[in-house]
Amino acid sequence: MASAGPMIPSSPAEGAALRDSLSVHGSTEKLNPSAVNRILMEFLMYFGRAFIVFYPVYLTGYMGLSISWVLLCMVMVTWWKKNRQWKDSRIGTAIDFVDNEKQVVNKELQSALQMATWVHFPDVEKVNWLNKVLEQAWPFFGMYMEKLLKENIQPAVRLSSAALKVFTFTKIHFGHIPLRITGMRAYTHEVDHREVVLDMDICYDGDVDIDVDVNPPITAGVKGIKLKGTMRVILEPLIGQAPLVGGVTFFFIRRPTLEINWTGMTNLLDSPAFSSLSEGTIMDTISSMMVLPNRMCIPLIEQVKVDQMRFPLPRGVVRVHLIGARDLVAKDTFMMGLVKGKSDPYATVRVGNLHFKTKTVKENLHPTWNEVHEFVVHEAPGQELEVDLFDEDTDKDDFIGKYHLDLGEVKREKEMDQWFPLEGVPNGEVHLKLQWFSLLTDPNLETESADGFACAMLAVYLDNASNLPKDHKEIAGHKKHGKHSNEARLTKRNAGPDSYVEFSVDKDVQKSKVVYASKDPVWEEGFTFFVHSVKTQQLSLQIKAHEKKTELGVLNIPLSRLVNTSNMTLDQRFPLERSGANSQIKLKATLRILSLEKPTPKVILNPPPHVRQQGPQTNPGGYASESTAPFPASSSQASPPSQPADFQNGSNRNYLNHRRGSFLASETHKSPSSTTNMRRYDSHSLLSENSMASSRLDLSDGGSYPEAIRKHQGSFGEISVSVRYATLRKKLIILVNSCRNLFPCSENGTDSYVRLYLLPDQTWRHRKKTHVTKRTINPVFNDKFEFDVSLEEAKTRKLDVSVKNNKMLFSRERKDIGMVLIDLAQMNLVNGDTQWYELTLPGLKKTS
């Protein structure tokens, strides 16, 4: 009989093998006694459940009862479980609604009413007038599209394949429902003064009717199209003569969503097995024409260069360090769901049409990837970094969270290294480090990669080619008979080749579209490559025939050649090697060196210069007295610009410590019997800028910071605040946006809110508070407050902002998480200003 106790290994080697065999699902965690006990308890619970389930069945058979009793019990147990789950779900939904009432209502309204973007975002405007213009011009747009499809698309389709030689559009009607623009956003401060940038949210649910004869009797057609996306329209350059705009460029920033209702033989494409394939193919075609980096351009004057409009230089390069994630949702289960497992997470990183997939980390809710990817950014703001996390399974991968970030924020911050909360799941965070690189033409910068990353970027604009040979026979004929053989002159001119261009920089290979039946093909496409060594790498180009994949011409350009040219650019026609005698290709190659942008030091508050030089004033008895400290009325003046940012930040902390320190010093020298609780002062004689510390002492003076805060080293977090003055309404508007990386007051995060005072008003009547956001260190408030002050008076005020912990309401310890004092005199109140401010605590020395 086998022993029920644990097996004892006879040797150390056997003990190590036993520990390895007991490791659960490849986990690297060592099985300590508590882990072994946990596994044994799970096994016993599973055995006990199985016994409870199967023993009644055995008992029923032993007593000779009918099997109907077993079935009845199973039905009752199943009904009880379903009813219990339904009740738990209702209770959980109700609790979640109470905790997040505002967010739940907003989410339901967005999904149920499908409100336009201008309802949710204040910077997006309604454009009803433009929709009326589109409605009036829609029939003429249909006429233009009919001409375009029949004169341009139809011949191109016929040339693409021998099976489509009789492809014909028999009916083209774009219906009576026009395209609608649900919102428009205009950019003014972020762009050049010679251009206008508009983002249009497009929604099209049209009754289009198109019929096609593919190859009689095979017919196809479309009876409806749904298209939704964001299109960017750029009007540039602005000129001083009619038509005031040199050209119009438009494109989709991200891939739009598309749904098509097929007819005829293409009804098969409506089935689930083919719909994603067909619509995905069409979306790939649209992306190759109108999704970044591809653009549609309409020049309005002759002086505008089409290549600069169609493929301008990118805005910069973003380097994405995908470090890891934590607290992910567990999707895997064992023992028929009785034991919860972990997940096998991997991530996909996408910017535009370029995306990467990370390695899969087996059975880990806190995976570490440490992968680095680089992306060329063509539009910022506009383009987004999309990070999606999945649990890898054998059948279908489970979604475990996503995070999207506008790259305009990375361009503004220069560098970001933080944990971002995942969306679409109850919990989880992803750790990203983002760096912004600008594109420079300085040859003195580093042109060799020392860390394995890119040191430069190469942008290539492929324009056209001329006099391409049809195939290898024509090339051999040119070499044998000279430039033009007698046979070539006497025979009828043949159609040109179906050609495309293949670029390569080492292992990075990119291909152009195929141009059919042309000896002088025109591509007009742009490509970008990352360069690791300017001295050794080169751009290789091959023109190939579409079907036979044979070479029609070759060109090699060393990248070192670009360094010594003007503006690091080559724009000319190049003769092709191993091609026809007069075969040439026209392209533009531009090299740019990557330069890492450093974030500017954040200046939160500039205290007056004379306060920096003075410590706490003491009276002859040795007691510090706040009333004797001389603070002139001009304390709102900014520090001289010559002072370094680090010195200013340090002076800000000394300034706050000085004001709180005078109170602490006076209480320290008093006897314990004479210690009194100091409440908030309401007298206007003390509610001046000099008594700012009183606004930061909501509890008694004897109350101290919690021990965890006193021992904390590093930042207490940051807060985003928007300030502007409404001139017509004569109100100062403060918008508390959000906080990030707050000090965690518990394992579940922090229940935080923000308190505001517009100094010197510090009474309870003038206090403003946001709502409480629970269990997060990255709370989002979006609460707006208004103050009735004139513009002149607002410029003399200061805004006292404090982030507090709501769970310490009845504790004698201070509930402050961080504070900041914002000087409104240094801000452009009319235009508005939004900044991130670092939180500090007076009386505590911050160490990093």
FENBEL-V29511 format. One record per backbone hydrogen bond with DSSP energy under -1.0 kcal/mol. CO is the residue of the C=O (numbers start at 1). NH is the residue of the N-H. If there is no record, write none. Layout:
co=(CO CO)
nh=(NH NH)
This chain:
co=(11 12 13 14 15 16 17 18 24 30 32 33 34 35 36 37 38 39 40 41 42 43 44 45 46 47 48 49 50 51 54 55 56 57 58 59 60 66 67 68 69 70 71 72 73 74 75 76 77 78 79 80 81 82 83 84 85 86 87 88 89 90 91 92 93 94 95 96 100 101 102 103 104 105 106 107 108 109 110 116 117 121 125 127 128 129 130 131 132 133 134 137 138 139 140 141 142 143 144 145 146 147 148 148 149 152 153 154 155 156 161 164 168 171 173 180 183 184 185 192 194 196 197 198 199 200 201 202 203 204 206 209 210 211 211 212 213 215 218 218 219 220 221 222 224 225 226 227 228 229 230 231 232 233 234 235 237 241 244 246 246 247 248 249 250 251 252 257 259 261 263 263 264 265 266 267 268 271 271 274 275 276 277 278 279 280 281 282 283 284 286 286 287 290 291 296 298 305 306 307 316 317 318 319 320 321 321 322 323 323 324 326 332 334 335 339 342 343 344 345 346 347 348 349 350 351 354 356 365 367 371 373 375 377 377 379 383 385 386 387 388 389 390 391 398 401 402 403 405 406 407 408 409 410 413 414 416 418 420 423 428 429 430 431 431 432 433 434 435 436 437 438 440 442 447 455 456 457 458 459 460 461 462 463 463 464 466 471 472 473 474 475 476 477 478 485 486 487 497 498 499 500 501 502 503 504 505 508 510 515 519 521 525 527 529 531 531 532 533 537 539 540 541 542 543 544 545 550 553 554 555 557 558 559 562 565 566 568 570 572 574 577 583 584 585 586 587 588 589 590 592 593 595 608 617 619 623 626 634 640 644 645 646 647 648 649 650 651 652 653 654 655 656 657 658 660 661 662 663 664 665 672 683 683 686 688 691 692 693 694 700 704 706 707 716 717 718 719 720 721 722 723 724 726 726 731 732 733 734 735 736 737 737 738 740 746 749 750 751 752 753 754 755 756 757 758 768 773 777 779 783 785 787 787 790 791 793 794 797 798 799 800 801 802 803 803 804 815 818 819 820 822 823 824 827 828 829 833 835 837 840 841 847)
nh=(15 16 17 18 19 20 21 22 27 32 36 37 38 39 40 41 42 43 44 45 46 47 48 49 50 51 52 53 54 55 58 59 60 61 62 63 65 69 71 72 73 74 75 76 77 78 79 80 81 82 83 84 85 86 87 88 89 90 91 92 93 94 95 96 97 98 99 100 104 105 106 107 108 109 110 111 112 113 114 119 121 124 184 131 132 133 134 135 136 137 138 141 142 143 144 145 146 147 148 149 150 151 152 153 154 156 157 158 159 160 164 167 213 211 209 203 201 125 199 195 238 235 187 233 185 231 182 229 180 227 225 173 222 170 171 220 168 218 214 215 265 212 263 210 261 206 259 204 257 202 253 200 251 198 249 196 246 244 239 300 301 236 298 234 296 232 292 228 226 223 221 266 267 268 269 270 271 274 275 278 279 280 281 282 283 284 285 286 287 288 289 290 291 252 294 250 248 309 310 311 377 437 375 435 373 323 433 371 369 370 431 429 341 339 338 334 332 364 392 361 390 358 388 356 386 354 351 349 328 325 322 320 318 315 316 383 407 405 350 403 348 400 346 398 391 389 423 387 385 409 411 412 413 414 415 436 434 432 430 402 422 326 420 323 324 418 321 416 319 597 317 595 593 445 534 594 531 592 529 590 527 588 525 523 524 586 584 475 476 477 478 479 480 481 482 489 490 491 518 546 515 544 512 542 510 540 508 505 503 499 468 465 462 460 458 455 456 449 537 559 557 504 555 502 552 500 549 545 543 577 541 539 561 562 565 568 569 591 589 587 585 554 576 466 574 463 572 461 570 459 457 440 438 612 625 622 619 629 637 643 648 649 650 651 652 653 654 655 656 657 658 659 660 661 662 664 665 666 667 668 669 675 686 687 688 691 694 695 696 697 703 814 710 711 743 839 740 837 737 835 735 833 733 730 731 726 787 724 785 722 783 781 782 720 718 749 746 776 806 773 804 770 802 768 800 761 756 752 742 739 736 734 732 789 794 795 796 797 824 759 822 757 820 755 817 818 753 805 803 840 801 799 826 827 829 832 725 723 721 719 819 844 714)
